[in-house]
């Protein structure tokens, strides 16, 4: 994929697009790669906790809203417990754990703002906030407003337990013990429309303390290119964290990767096919990522971070980006 970035610099998008006429897939890759060719500015940064870069939320709606969600990678584990609200019958009912790309975009937003301040601004209205996430605003049964409200409800009520190997502490296992993520959305999420849209919310103290020293910088422009695909967002976040910290190549088998990203009920070869299909787009928005694909899995190689440390340092942040 490095050759594509170099060709775009040498010949430009228009010329390469002319040469690729009749190849929509290549044109999509070139558009994605072009979006991140220029070194990011301060406002182009997003952040995600390193533990959440190594694990994944569900991609689709879980069948059982009462069931906790658990995911493990070779270096981290995540347990998300769903919260409850009082239903129309007056009884408490589970609302389920967050899932899909919109939940990930909300989580990335909260943490991107959270590295600056524990108090996170949401703007004057839900519509304005959704646009800041890069989401279209549409109503109705299948509209984005309904989908986002559901993910807000799930995020506002869930709690998480997170364990990960702390690179800043020489690989020592660090954990967050069963904490909520954000305060201030719960009442609105349970009774949207009855309460005024909250202009600010507050990250939980424990989560915020960990985030300040375990925030992984991501390129906001890359996130925008991958925004519609939860699998692609997870893969990008993992590579953004793992590749810059490697000292030697690391081979991960398809079964290991499936335990981190995929569904436990799908065949491993189906998961491998899906990952291989997504990988070119992810590499297009992460220039410099060194990843080889083989019959048995992926080989990750030491690579430069997607966001140069100099850009992160300008913000005065202690982010988890190696020299």
N, C-alpha and C positions, 0 to 999 in steps of 0.2 A: 504493500500500500504506500510505502515511502516513495516509490517511483511515480505514483499518481500525483502526490503533492509536489514533487519536483517538476513534473511536466506542466502542472498548472502554473507554477511560478515562471517557467520558461516560455510557455506558449499562450497562457491565459485560458480562461474558461470558454470564451466564445469560439476560439480555434479548435479546442479539443471537442467541444460540443458539435461543431460542424463535422469533425472527423468521425464522431460516434453517432452520427445521424442514423436513426433506425434502431438504436440500442437504448431503450428507456432506462434499463437497469444501470448502465454505465453513466447515463446523465444524472440519475439520482445520486449515485456515489460522488460524482464530481461536484454537484451542488452542496452535498454535505461536507465534502473536504474543503471547498472554497470558503464555507462559512467560518472556518477556524484557522485559515492560513495566516492572518495577521495576528501578531502577538496580542493577547487579551489585555484590555485596560482594567482598571479597578472595578468598574461597574459590570464587567463581564464575568465576575467570580461568583460561584456557588460553593456551598460547603455541605459535607455530610460526615457524620460520626464514623470513625474508622471501623467500629464494630458493625455498623449497618452497611458498610461497604463490602463486608465479607459474608453477610447473610442476606436473606431475601424475604420479603412479605409474599403472601399468595399472589399469583398472577390473575386468578379468576375468583369469583365469589365462592367461598367455602360452603359446602352443603349444610353444615351444622353451625349455626351462629353461636352455640354455647361451647364449642370445642376450641381450646387453646391452639395456637399455631406454633410449631417448633421447626427450626431449621439449623443445620450444623454444617460448617465447613471444616477444613483441616485446622483452622486457627481460631474459630469463633463459634458461638452458639447463641441462638435467639429464641426466646419464648415470649409470645404475645398472648396475653389473656384478655378476652373480650369483657367489656363492661355491661352493665344493665341499666335500663331506664324503666319507668313506670308506663306500662302500655295503656291503651284505651280501656281495657277491662279493669284497670287499677292495680293489676299485678305486675311485678317486675319481670322483665324479659330481656334476654341477651340481644345485643345489637350486632355482634360479630366483630371480627378483626378487620383492619384496613386491608384493601387488596387493589391490585391493578395499577396502571400508570398514574392516574390522578392522585391516588394516595401517596405515591412516591414524589410527585411534584409538590404536594402540600408539605410533606416531610422535609424535602430539600429546601423549600422556601423558609420554613420555620427555623431550620438550622443555619441557613445562610444569613438570615437576619440575627439569629441568636448568637453568632460569634461576635457580633458587635455590641449587643445588649440583651440582657435577659428579657426585657420588655420588647415584644415584637410588634411592629405596626402592621395593621391590616388595611388601612385606607378607609375612605369614607363610606364605602358600600361593598357589598359582596360582588357586584358586577365589576367594579373597578379592580378589586383584588383578583378576581379570576383573570382579568385581562393582563394583570401584572405577572400571572403565572404562564401567560402565553396561551390561555384557553379561550376558545370562542364562548360567547354567552348566548345560550338559547334555552327557552323554556319548554314546557310540555313533558309528556311521559318519557320521552327518549332524549330530552334536552340535557345539556351539560350542567345546568343549575341543579337539577335533581341528583345527578351523579355525584357532583361535588358535595352537596349537602349530606349525602349518605356517607361519603368518606370522612367528612368533618365529624359527623356523629360517631363514627367508629374510632377515629383517632382521639377525639375528646374523651372518650370513655374507657379506652383500653389502657392496660399497664404492660410494661415490658421488663423482662429480665435479660441482661446481655452480659456475656463473658467473652473476652478476647485476649489474644496475646499482645501485650503492650510493647511495641517496638521502641518506644522512648525509655522503657525500663528493662531493656535487654531480654524481651520475650516473656516477662513475668505475666501470669494470667491476672487480668483486672476485670472487675465486674460492676455492673449496675444492678442493684437488687430491687426488682418489682416496683418500679416507679411509674407514675404517669408521665406523659411527655409535655403536655401543655395545660395551663389553667386559663379560664376565661372564655372558652368556647363551649363548655359543657351545657350551661343553661340555654344558650342560643341554639345549640345543636339539638337539644331535646324538644324545644318549643320554638322552632324558627318562625319568624313573623310576629310572634308575640313580644319579643324583646328586640330592642334596637341592635343593629349589627355592631359588634364590638370593634372599636377602632384600634384597640391594642389587646394582646394576650400576653401571658407570662409563661415562659418555660419553667418546668419544675426545677427547684434548686439543685437537686442531685444530678439531673440530666445536664443542666447548663454547666455545672462545674466540670463534668467530664468532657463536655463538648469543647470547652475553651482550650483544652490541651490535646484533643484527639480529633480535631476537625481536618478533614481531607479536602483540599481545594479542587474544585471541578470547574470546567469551562462552561459557563452558562449558555454559550452558543451551541456547544455540543449537546447539552441537555435539551435545548429547544429542538434540535434536529432529531432527537430520539424520543421526544415527549410522548408519542402515541404508543410506545411499545415498552411494557414493563420489563421484559426479558433483556432488551437492549440497554435500558437504563441500569439494570443490575450489573450486566456484564461490563459496561463502561466504568461504573463506580468501582468494581472489583479491580479492574486493570489499572485504574488511576491510583489506587492505593498500593497494590501488590508490586507492580513492575518497578517503580522507582526504589523500592526497598530490597529488591533481590540483589544478591552478590554473585549468584551463579544461576544458570538455567534451572527451571523447575518444571518437571513434567507432571501434569495432572490428567488422570485417566477419565474417560467419559463418565464412569460410575461415580467418581468423586465429584465431578462437576454437576452431575445430576442431583446428588444429595444436597448441593448448595443452591442450585438455581431451579431445578426442574420438578415436575410432578412425580411422585413415587409410583403412580399407577401407569405411567406411560412406559413403553419399551425404551431401553437405553439407546438403541439405534435410531429411534424416532427423535429422542432428545438430541442426539449428536447431529442429526440432520438439521434440526431447527437452529442449533447453535452455529453450525457451519454456514448456514444461510444468512444469519444475522451478523456474523463476525466482520465481513467486509465493510458494512456501514459503520460499525463501532470503530474499526481501525481508521476509517475515513475521517472521523471527527477527533481522533487521538493520534495526531502526527507524532511519529517517533516510537510508537508502541511496537515492540518486537515480540510477535506471537507466531509460532509455527503450528500448523495443523497436521496431524498424522492419523493413521488408522486407529490408534489407541487413545488419542486424546489431544490436548494442547500442551505445547512447551512454551512456558513464559520465560522471557529473557530480560535481563536488566535493561531498563529503558529510562529515558528522561521523563519527568512528570508532565502531564498535559498542561499544567500551568507553571511557568517558570517561577522559581523561588523569589526572584527579584520583584515580580508583580505582587506576590503575596505579602512580601515584606513592606511594600509601600503602604499597605493598610495598617501596618503595625500589629499584625496578628501572629500568634504562635500557632501556626498550622503544621500538620503532620506531613511536611514535605522535606525530603532529605536534601542535603547539599548536592 
